[in-house]
């Protein structure tokens, strides 16, 4: 199957982003900005079937696709757009793109590694369109789009094989490369900032930051970067063993 690449954002898009970002810090000094909620539970409410995930484009894909929520940006764009609008209507200042698993590492589960750029671009474009719609209604209140980048389905610090503690099923360089590819798609699609979220392994997070910074440096660009970590149990540590202070 062939994949398509969408055109990068033009100077006008970057100018609009920079104008919004110029207002971000003053707003944060005035009040708490509200981030949207979970994308997955909103999608579950639609009770989509395998055929809904596939759409016309992926009707003959050789693997099961149900559960690949990021793919819905391509096959059920109206649903994703409506979810963004629901959060904006509820008062969100920042909405996240539907790109939590849009990395080659995670998309390998579906054989869709080649779609990483397109998934991120289209995910960003849908969120940007919804945010622009609400901002046009209320010009005095900017609406920001955060490019969501999940932790992937693998950990760079821990072996998945209990009998082989030295084994790793992903490398730092592999993670950095796919985060860089995701970053390009998100920026081209129109995000205002980047969010590396639900981090359970600080080495994965370092790879993400390295990949992101490499893209920003090659473009001569700067955007805010946010991180969110996950404490996995009552030990108060991440999966790879860090306390919040160490993280």
N, C-alpha and C positions, 0 to 999 in steps of 0.2 A: 504494500500500500504506500502511496506517495503522501508526503505531508507538505503543507504550505507554510511559508514564513510571511508574517504580516509586516507592513512597512514600519520603520521606527518612528517614534514621535518627532514631530518637527519643532522648529524654534519657538513657534507660538505656544505649543503645549508646555515646553520647558519654561517659558516666560510666565505662563499661568501658574505653574507649580511653584516657581520661585516667589511669585507674588503672594500665594497662599502661605508659604513657609515663613515669609517675612512677618506674618501675623501670628504664627504659631506660638513663639515664646511669650509675646505680650499676653496672649490669651491664657497661657498656662500660669502666668503670674496673677491673673485676675480670678480664675476659677478652675475647677476640676473639669477636664474634658472627658466625655463619656465614650468609651470604646464599645463596639457592638458585642453581641454574644455569640454563641456557638453556631457554626454553619451546619454541622452534621445533624444535630437534632432537628433543625428546621427542614432539612432535606428529608429526614425520616418521616416527617409528618405528611409528606406527599405520597408515601407508600409506593415508590417507583419499582417497576419490575425490570427484569433483564432487558426486555425490548426497549424500555425507556432510556436506559443507560446507553444502549447501542445506537439508537437513532438510525437514520437512513445511512449515514456515512460508515458506521462500523457494524452493519448488519451481518457481515460474514467474518467478523474477527474471530480467530481460532481459539480464543480463551474467554472464560466467563468475565463479564465486565461489571456486573452488579456489585455495588460497594465502592467503585472507583468514582467517588464524588467529584473529584476535580474534572473528570471527563464531561460532566454535565455542563460545564462552561461552553463546550462545543456542541453537545447534543440536546441540551435543555436550557438554552441561554435565558429564555423568558422566566423560568423558575428561579434561576440564580439572581437575575435582575430583580425579581419581586422580593426575594429574601433581603437583598440589600436595601430596597426601598422600605420594607417593613421596619428594619432597624433604624433607618433614617427618620421615618415617621414617628418612631418611638422616642426619638431624641438623641440618637447617636451623633457625635461629632466626628468620629473616626470609624470607618468601616474597613474590614479586612477582606482581601481578595480570596476567592475560592481556590487557593493554590497550596493548601497545607501539604499535600503529597506530590507536588509537581517538581520532583527531582528524578534524575535517572535511576537513582538507587531504589526509590519507592515505586516508580513506574515499571521497573523491571518485573515486578510481580504480574504485570499484565502484558508484558512484551511491548510496552509503549515508550521506551526510552527516547525515541526520536521525536516525541511530541512535547518534550519539556519546554522548549522556547514558546511554542504555540499556546500551550496550556497557560503559561504565565502571562503571555501577552493578552490573550483573550480574557483571562480572569481579571487582569488589571483593567482592561477596556470596559468590561461590564460594570465593575465597581465605579470607575471614573464617570461613566455615563449617568449612573444613578446619583452620584454625589453632585455632579454638575446640574442635574435636574432640580435637586433640592436647593442648591446654592442659588440658582436662578430665581427661585421663588422667594428667597430671603437673602438678598445680596450682602447684607451686613453680617451674615454668619457663614463663614467658610466651612466646607465639609471636606475632610481629609480622607485620603485612601492609603491604607497601609498594605504593603506587599507582604503577604503572609508566607513564611518559609518554615515548614515544620522540621523536626529533628531527624527525619528519615526513619526507615524501619530497621536500621542497623546501628550498632555502636562501635566506635573506633577504639574504645578503652577496654572492653570486656569481651572475652571469648564466648561464643554461643555453644562451645563444646566443653562440657564440664571435665572431660578426660584430657583436654588439651588446652590449658589456660593461656598458652602463648599464641593460640590461633586467632586471627582476625579475618572477618569476612568483608571488610571495607577498609580502605586506606585514607589517610589524611588528604592525599592528593586527589583521590577520586571524589571525595566529598567537596573539596574546594572547587574542583572543576564543575560539578553539577550545580553548586550554589552560584557560581559565576554565571552559568548559562541561565539559571532562573532569574538572576538579578537583571540580566540584559532584557529578558522578556518583560519583567515587571516594570522596569524603567521606560521601555519603549511603549508599553501599554498605558502609562500615565499615572503611576503611583506617586504619592508625595513623600512617603517615607517607607522604610523597610522594617519588618518585624520578624526576628528569628525567635520562634515561639516554642513553648513547652519543652525546653531543653532538659534532657535527662543525662547528658554526657557533655562535660565541658570541652572535651577534645573535639567533638562534633561541632560545638559552638565556635571554637577557635577556627576550625576549617571553614565554617560559614563566613565568619568575619574576614578571614583571609581572602576567600573568593569574592566577597562583596567589595572589599577594598581594592582588589586588583582591577575590577571593572570600573569603579569610580575613578581610579587613577588613570586608566587608559582613556577615559572620556573627559578627564579634567572636571569632574562633577562632584557635588557634595549633596547628600541627603541625610536626614536624621536616621539613626539606627536604634531600634529598641530591642531588648532581649527579655524573654520571660522564661523562668525556670520551673521545673516540676519537682516537688518533694513527693517521693513515691510512697512513703509509709510513716509510721509513728517514730521512726528513728530520726526524722528531721533531716534526712540527707537525700541527695539526688541518687539516681540509680548507680551512677559511677562513684558514689561515696562522698561527695562534697557536702559540707554544711552550707547553709545560705551565706555565712560569712566568708567561707573559702571560695564559694562560687563568685 
